Amino acid sequence: MAGAVVVLIISLFLGGITVGVIAAVAFSVRREDRHFTLTGDAPDRISQSARWLNGVGRRDLDPELLRPARQLVH
């Protein structure tokens, strides 16, 4: 019985970590999508981590050739 309780506690702990990471990534992706910040550097540490987890980054982008996001939206 005690072994089952330990397994339950460990599985709840690991499940909570998994849900927390997914929620943080989803929140960060939604915030960056709303503010059109994917063409520049990540605005904060959570966004930087979410980009790393999703495999998104600025690869060979020249910021001088890209227009700021505010000019893209009317």
Summary of the structure (lengths in Angstrom):
residues: 74
radius of gyration: 18.6
end to end distance: 63.1
largest distance: 64.3
contacts: 147
relative contact order: 0.12
helix: 65%
strand: 0%
